[in-house]
Amino acid sequence: MNNYFTIFINGDPFNCDSSMSLLDILRYLDIDVNNVIIEYNNDIIHRIQFNSLLFKPKDAIEIITIVGGG
């Protein structure tokens, strides 16, 4: 049986399955994981943790997109 709950992404509620990792959510949202910085409950998360980070209800992430240019 799936367990759904709400987390917050950039301040907005997002309903997710308890089995979804951070990487799963970023892929679902079609976000390029190579061009983002993720803050999880006020801590910066290293890219190698994206697949192993699972959420708890009411967790919060901020997705910061890196934009290059010149």
N, C-alpha and C positions, 0 to 999 in steps of 0.2 A: 504494500500500500504506500502510495506516495504521500509525502508530507510537504505541504506548501506553506510558505510564510512570507512576510513582507520584509524586505530590506530597503535601504534608501540609497539611491544613486544620484549624486549631485543634488541632494535634497528632495528628490521626487520618489514616491513609493514605487517599488517594483516587486511584484509577486514572483517568487521563484520556487523551484522544487528543491528540497533539502539536499538532493544529490548533485546539484549544479555547483561546479567549481567556479572560481573567478574567471578562469579561461573560458569555460562554457558560456558564461554570461557575456563576456566581451565578444565572443564569436556570434552569439545570438543577436547582439546589438550591432554586428558588422563593424566592429572597431578593430583597427590595425594594432595589434599588440606590440608592434615594434616602434610605434610612435606615441606611446602614452606613458604617463606616470600615474600610478594608482596610490591613493591614500586610503588606507583601511583603518577605520576607527582612530584616526589621527596619526597613524604610522605609515611611512612610505613602504610599499611592498616591492621587493625585488622581483624581476620578471621570472626568475626560476621558481618562484613560489606560486605563480598564477594557477598552475594545474592542481596544486595540493591544498590551496586555500578554500575551505568550505565555510559557509555562512551560518550564523545563528540568527534567530528573529531579531529584527530591529538593528542589525549591523548597518554601518554606513560606509559607503565608498565614494570617493571623489575621483572622477576620471579627468585627467589633465592631458590634453592633446598637445604634442610637441609639433610646432610648425617651423619648418626650415625656410630659409630664403636669403636673399642677399641684395 
